[in-house]
Amino acid sequence: MESGNRLGEYLRARREILTPEDAGLPQTNRRRVQGLRRDEAASLAGISTEYYLQLEQGDDPHPSEQVLRGLARALQLDEHATAHLQRLAHPGSGRRRAAPEGERASASMQNLIASWTNQAAFVQGRLMDVLAANPLAMALSPIYTPGVNGLRAAFLDPTMREFNRDWDDMVARTVAGLRALVGPEVDDPDLTQLVGELSVRSADFRRLWARQDVRPKSSGVTLLQHPIVGPLDLQYEKLAIAGTEGQTLVIFHAEPGSESAAALRRLAETIPAAPAEEDERELTPPVSIDSKRRQL
């Protein structure tokens, strides 16, 4: 995890991944640093090099809005990254509460996704633990089984590189989504443990986490390779669940009339029918996610 100088670390991370060509600066053959130099970033932001150095060193953790706008322009931050920069510089007075121990999906949410037979759906906790899933989601992949941590699976389960045809894009948006979800103000021991474990065990995770990309979970298309029904191009929706501490409803669905829609129907046909007496039960038993999350 980062040190207490989160603003400075963020500025340094974004400066180091921005090339001179990206910034419209002349390229030279005598550069000794990765990305922009501090004096270049300072010039682009309209501030002195000395003041920029103070910002990276944490000597001024609360720069003005004018300075922040200049930094966002210099580092070519999009709207989400700019909002994150502003939260780092001017955090709220209170810290967001960590997810309660024994995080659960509500019974009503479990019943809702259980009623969907043409869409794979699952509920994800704040740190990407699967809390509940419908049968089609679990048939889509074992990583959508309650109790599995999606972030850990993405980086440590070798089958994910075969299952996700867009693995590189998938893990990049997953890490950026986690950054956006936890925000700058959370000191969560479970998050520290998860990031520490993945940083030790996965060079890909270390690289992506160090970039400090911030992109909220949203909608898009993911490319999968299922062992039974073959390639699937699925649209996904990630919807925040109101009244929870960061839980997300994730839905996979196919374009109507497409080959993927037909393949998804074939996959649904492989799922055994539930006994009639279970119709009114919850989809899955409530899953409690504690600090010792399932290891892969």
JORA-V883910 format. One record per helix or strand of 3 or more residues. SS is the DSSP state (helix for helix, strand for strand). FROM is the first residue (numbers start at 0). LEN is the number of residues. If there is no record, write none. Layout:
BEGIN
SS:FROM:LEN + SS:FROM:LEN
END
This chain:
BEGIN
helix:5:12 + helix:37:8 + helix:48:9 + helix:64:10 + helix:78:11 + helix:106:8 + strand:119:5 + strand:128:5 + helix:134:6 + helix:141:3 + helix:149:7 + helix:159:4 + helix:166:16 + helix:188:13 + helix:202:9 + strand:219:7 + strand:229:11 + strand:247:6 + helix:258:11 + helix:275:3
END
